[in-house]
Amino acid sequence: MTGRIVLPLITLVTAALVLTAAAQASCLLMTPAEQRARADIVFDGVALEGPTSTGVQRFRVTWFRKGHGPGIVRVNTGTIRRADGTGSTTSVSLYVKRGERWRIFARGSARKVLQTNLCDGSRRR
């Protein structure tokens, strides 16, 4: 009887550890200083919309921490949501909801569409 419970429990715990390691392995380990150095633009901002059909979302910038640009910037977060409810995302995409505050570490020009993901250091505030 004990074997019937222990074996599935061990399997479940092992699977959870492997999946956790795989999720963490999708990003190269970088220090916050390395993330900042890699980014062209770092800003704090508020999302003006949720996921879009293009994966590009608008943010109202509250403070540029590195670089400069307009008060509203467009950021490719990697999360796509279409009107019919379908969409796509990756393990490193940002899932940003309208009204949320974020610190974005991005590559590119603030005058165009910025590129970011979780590996870049972008995170909800």
C-alpha positions in Angstrom: 0.0 0.0 0.0 2.8 2.4 0.9 4.5 1.7 -2.4 1.4 2.7 -4.3 1.6 6.2 -2.7 5.3 6.7 -2.5 6.2 5.9 -6.1 3.7 8.4 -7.7 4.7 11.0 -5.2 8.4 10.6 -6.1 7.5 10.8 -9.7 5.5 13.9 -9.2 8.2 15.7 -7.2 10.9 14.7 -9.8 8.8 16.0 -12.6 8.2 19.3 -10.8 11.9 19.8 -10.2 12.8 19.0 -13.9 10.1 21.4 -15.2 11.3 24.2 -12.8 14.9 23.8 -13.9 13.8 23.8 -17.6 11.8 27.0 -17.1 14.8 28.7 -15.4 17.2 27.5 -18.1 15.4 29.5 -20.9 17.3 32.7 -19.8 21.0 33.2 -19.6 21.9 34.2 -16.0 22.6 37.9 -15.9 23.1 40.3 -13.0 20.9 43.4 -12.8 24.0 45.4 -13.8 24.4 43.3 -16.9 20.7 43.6 -17.8 21.0 47.4 -17.4 24.1 47.5 -19.5 22.5 45.4 -22.3 19.4 47.6 -22.4 19.3 50.6 -24.7 16.3 52.0 -22.7 15.1 51.4 -19.2 11.8 52.9 -18.0 9.1 52.7 -15.5 5.6 52.9 -17.1 2.0 52.0 -17.0 0.4 49.7 -19.7 -2.2 51.5 -21.7 -3.6 48.2 -23.1 -3.5 44.5 -22.6 -2.2 41.9 -25.1 -2.8 42.9 -28.8 -3.0 41.1 -32.1 0.6 42.2 -33.0 2.2 41.6 -29.6 3.1 45.3 -29.4 1.6 47.2 -26.4 1.7 50.9 -25.5 3.1 52.2 -22.2 2.9 55.6 -20.7 6.4 56.3 -19.4 6.5 57.7 -15.8 10.3 57.8 -15.6 13.2 57.0 -18.0 15.9 55.4 -15.9 18.2 55.0 -18.9 17.9 56.7 -22.2 15.1 59.0 -23.3 12.1 59.1 -25.6 8.5 60.1 -25.9 5.9 59.9 -23.1 4.2 57.0 -24.8 6.3 54.1 -26.2 5.5 50.9 -28.1 7.0 47.7 -26.7 6.9 44.2 -28.3 6.1 42.1 -25.2 5.8 38.8 -27.2 2.3 38.1 -26.1 -0.3 38.0 -28.9 -4.0 37.9 -28.4 -6.5 38.0 -31.3 -10.1 39.1 -31.3 -11.3 35.5 -31.7 -9.5 34.6 -28.4 -6.6 32.8 -29.9 -3.0 33.9 -29.5 0.5 32.9 -28.6 3.1 33.4 -25.9 6.5 32.0 -25.0 8.2 31.2 -21.8 9.9 34.6 -21.8 7.1 36.8 -23.1 5.7 39.5 -20.8 2.0 39.1 -20.0 1.0 42.7 -19.4 -2.5 43.8 -18.4 -3.9 47.3 -18.9 -3.1 49.6 -16.0 -0.2 47.5 -14.6 3.0 49.2 -13.6 6.2 47.8 -15.2 9.9 48.4 -15.3 10.9 47.7 -18.8 14.5 46.9 -19.9 14.4 47.2 -23.7 16.5 47.1 -26.8 16.1 49.4 -29.7 14.9 53.0 -30.1 12.1 54.5 -28.1 10.9 56.3 -31.2 10.2 52.9 -32.8 9.0 49.6 -31.4 11.2 48.5 -28.4 11.9 44.8 -27.9 11.9 43.1 -24.4 11.3 39.9 -22.6 11.7 38.4 -19.1 15.3 37.6 -19.8 16.1 41.2 -20.4 15.0 42.0 -16.8 11.6 43.5 -17.4 9.3 43.0 -14.5 6.0 44.1 -13.0 6.4 46.8 -10.3 
